[in-house]
């Protein structure tokens, strides 16, 4: 198993992933060298960097010993960022090793950084400084940005947990962002769906109403010029590899059939919601594909409903309203509602498994009837599929 947490730029676009080691539940003492070696071996041999991070950089933690024994040279310099941990002893040998990596073209990040003069030799060669914004007050965070942000240096805010925090850190001048706000739903307290998102909910309702006819679905789609354009562009992208171009919504309906088109239009409708990091949509697709894969592994009926549970699991964050409020207008079955609101039933169990893997909570990565190896394979397939699926969005 391998964990990853997205890192976003100021525009909310995916910049890279930090690859994470998490204990497997055994009581062995933590060993940083073992943890990094485990991440490197999984990323390079078991999974492949392209499958885990796509075209984006992988941020990997390094201990002093691994920095000094040339382990980093096993990694492609254009695909990784070497994170130097905060508990490392800075001495001449370490500075020499880190400076050598910089001269060889590797990008370096100082992790969980708190300024001290001892770090000055490493600050000179670092590309990124990561600030744990939960470990200090906002005035101290701001002082670090003022002192350290120079030239090519990028400032990365980690452990960002709320939208308000994100906006505050943007204003302070941070370049990159990482934390649970971007990787899992944050708690919201509003009770109504914002007016500008009601159209999205209405269209999702129609798409998931089995009694809706092709003509009704077509009419709703063609009313939205932007959606029509994006749908046709998406269906004609390399992901679908169609033998001939689809040049009308009616033809798309006939070619794909109403059920498959419901799935893809639902994805596009959700991707249209502005103001949210794109990685939320990618997380939803990974969850959707993984939930569907787990259901297929057990040969359960209606695996497409598992896909919808995973896909809709970010609606509360996407529309800034509680899940129960968001899905109330949607004609969803009681089983799907229970899975989304309470994580209940078998669909809820599949969603809990997918979310646990996403958040590297290995003790909770379980799904009755599927071995851990099968769960890992489902996740890897989902990540690769989501990268391909979002390439045309």
N, C-alpha and C positions, 0 to 999 in steps of 0.2 A: 504494500500500500504506500501511497505517497500523497501528501497534502499540499495544497497550494492556496495562496490568498492573493487576490488581485491587487495591483497597484495602478492607480489612475492618474492621468495628467489633469491640468487645470480645466480642460474642456470636457472632462468626464470620459475620455477615451482610454481604452486599455493600453497601458504602458508596459506592463510586465507582470510576473507572478513571483512572490516569494515562495520557494519550495520549503515545506515544513516537515520536520520529524516530530512525531508524537509517539509516546510509549505504547506498546501493544497490550498493556494490561498486566504484564508481569512485574514483579517487584525488584527487578535488577536496578542497581544504582545508575543514575544518568551518566552517560559518558559522551561528552561533546564530540570527540573524535569518531566514535562509533556512529553517532547521529548524522554527522556530515557525510561520512563514508556511505552510510545507508542511503541518504538522499541522492548522492552522486551516482551510486550504482543503479538505483531504481530509475533515475532520470535518464541515464545514458544507455543502460542495457535492457532493463525490464520493460520500460515504457517507450523510451525515446523522447528527446526534448521536443521534437516537432509535435508529438501527440499530447504532451503535457502542457506546453506553453504556446503552441502554434508558432507564429513568426516573432513572438515577443521574447524579451529577455527574462532569464531566470535569476532571481536573487537567492544566493546560497550562503548560509552562515559558515564561517571558518574559524577554527581555533588557532592559537599561536603555533602549535606543533604542525598543523596541516599547512599553514601559511609558509612555514620555513622548510618543509620537505618536498616542495614542488608538486604537491597534489593538484593545485589549481591548474597546472599546465596540462592536465588531462582533459580540461574543459575547453570548448571552443571560445576564444576571446570575444567573438562578436555576438555570442548568445547569452553570456552570463554577466552578473555583477557579483563580485566577491564581497560579502558582508563581514566586516571586522567587528567582533563582539566586544561589548563594553567592559568585560571583566579581564581582558587581555592585559598582560604586563608589557608596557612599552619600553623596550630597551634597544640597544644598537643593532642587535641581531634581527629583531622584528622589523625595525625601520628599514634595514637593508633589504630584507625579503619583500616587504610591501612595495618599496621603491622599485625593485626589480620587476615586480608584476606590472606596475604602472608603466614602466618603460617598454615592457613587452606588449602593451596595448590592452591590458585588462582594465575594466572599470571597477572602481572600489567604492564601497559605502561604509560609513562608520555607523554602527547600529546602536540604538538606545543612547544617543549621545548626550552627555552633560559636559559642558566646557570645563577644561582644566588645561593649564599650560603644558602638561605632559603630552597632550595630543597634538601640539603644534606641528611636529614633523610629519604626522599622518594627514593632518588637515591640508598640508601643502600638496599632497598627491591624490587626495580623495576627490571623487566626482560627485558624490552624494552624501549628505548628512541626514540621518534619520532621527527625528525627535519624537520621543514618546510623550504625546500631548496630555496623557492622563497622569503622568508622574510629576508634573509641575504646573503651577498656575499660569494663566494666560499672559501675565506680565513677564514672567520668566521666559515663556515660549517666544514672545515678541522680542525680548532682548537677545535671545540666541539667533533669531533671524537677522536682526540688525548687525550683530557682530560677525556672523559667518557667511551671509549671502554675498558672494563676490564673483564676478565674471562667470565662468562656466559652472561654478558650484550649484548643484541643485539641492533644495531643501525638501525633505520628504516628511510629512506628518503621519505618524503611525498611531494606531489605536484610536482612530476617529470613530465616534459612536453615534453622532446625531447630525441631522441636517444643519442645525444651528451652528454646531462646531465647524462643520465643513465650510459654511459661509464665512465664519470668523477667520478661519485659517487661510482661505482664499484671499481675504482682505489683507492679511499679514504678509502675503507674498510667497506662500509655499508653492512649490512647483509640482509635487507629487503627493498622492494621498493613499492611505491604506488603513483598513479597519473594518469592524463589523457593520458599520453603516453601509458599506458598499457590498459586503459579502453575505449578509443575511438580513432579514426584515428587522427594521428598528420599530420600537413601540410608538404608535401614533394614538392621539387622543381625540381626534375629530370624529364627529358622529354622522356627518353628511359627506357625500361625494361632491367635490368641487364642481361647479356648474360647467366649467370648460371641459370636464371629462365625462359628462353625462352621455354625450353622443357615442363615446367609446363603449360605454356599458350597454347602451341600446343596441348597437351593432353586434356586440358579443352575444347579447340575449337572442337576437334573431338568428345568428349563426349556430347557436346551440339549441334552437327550437326545432325538434325533429319534424314538426308539422309545416315548417316554412318551405315553400316551393322554390324551385330554381329561379322562377321569374321574380319572386320577392327578394331573394338573395341578390340576384343580379341588379335589381333596381336600387337596393341600398348601396351596393358597391359603386355603381356608376354615378350616383349622386355626389360622391367624393372624388373629385378629379385627381387629387394627390394620391389617394389610395389606389385608384384604378391604374394610374401610371406606375406606381411602385409594385403593384401586383403583377402587371404584365412584364415589367423589367425583371422582377424576381423569378417568375416562372420561366423566363428565357435565359436565365443565368446558367453558368457552367454547372451549378449544383444539380440541376434537373437533367441536363444533357439531352434535351428533347430532339427528336430527329428533324423537326421543322418548327418554325416560329409560331407562337401563339399570339395572335394580333387582335383579339377581342375578348371581353369578359365572357360572353356567351360561349365562344369556342373553348375557353378555359374550363367553363362549367361542364361542357360536354366531354372534353378530353380527360379531365381529372375525376369527374363525378363529384356530387355534392358533398360527400363525407370527407374526401381528401381535401377538397378546396376549403371546407370549413376549418380544417386544421391550419392550413397555410394562411388563410385570411386572418384567422385569430392571431397568429404570430405577428403578421404585419400590422394589424390594428394596435396590438400592444406595443410594438416597436415604434409606432407613431407618437406615442405620448412623450412630449418634450420635457426637458428639465430634469431628467433622471439619467444616471450613468448607464451607458450601453451595456456594461458588464452585468447589470441586473437581468437584462434580456438573455444574455448568454447563460447565466446561472439557471434561469427558468428553462431554457432548452436542454441543458444538461440534466436537470431534475426530471423533465418530461420524458426524455429518451430513456433515462435510467429506470424510472418507474415502469415505463412500458416494457423495457428489457427484462426487469425482474418478473413482471407478470407473464411474459412469454416464456421465461425460463421454467416457470411452474405450469405452463400450458393452461393459464387461466382464461376464462371467457372475457371478451370485451377489453383487450389490452389498450385500446384507444382511449378508454375512460381513465386509465392510469396515466396516459400521456397528458390528458387535459388537467388532471389533478396537479401534476408537476408543473405544467405550463402556467396555470392560474395561481400557483402558490405565491407569486410575487405581486398579485393584484393589489393587495393592501398597501404595499410600499409604492407601487406604480401610481396609484390613484389617491394616495394620502388619506386613506380612510380604513376603519377596521374591516377585517375580512368578512364578518357577518353582514356588514352594511353593503359592501361592494357586491357580494354575490346574491343578495336578496332578490334583485330584479331578474336574475338569470334563471332560465328554466332547467336547472340542474337536478339530477336525481338526489334522493336523500343520502345515498352512499357517498356521492361526490361532495356534497355539502358537509357531511360529517368528517370526511377526510380533510377538507380545507380548513374548517373551523376548529375541529377538535383533534385532528390527526387520528381519527377513529377508523375502525375497520381495517380490512386488508390494504385498501388503497392508502389509508393514512399510515400504515406500517411501512409501505414502500416509500412514501414521501419522507417519513422520519429517517429511514435508512439512507436515502439520497442526501438529505440535509446533514446528517451526521458525518457522512463521507466528505461532503463539501467543507465542513467546519473542522475536519480532522479529529472528531471525537470517536476514536477507534472503538472504545468499549460499547458504544451505541450503534456501531455499524453491524447490523444483523437484520435478517429477514427470514422468517421461518420457511424452510424448504429449499433454501439456496445457501451453498457453502460460501465461505469468505472469498475463496478464489473466484467463484462465479460472480460475486458482488463486485470484486475488483475489476473483472473483465467487463462487466456492464458499465462501470464508471468510465473506464478507458474508452470504450466504444462511444459512450455518450459525449465525452469531451471532444473526440475527433469529429463526430457527427455535428456537434454544435458549432465548431469552428467552420466547417464546410457550410452549414445551414445559414450562418450569419454573414457569410462572405458577400452575399448578394443583397443584404438588407439595406 
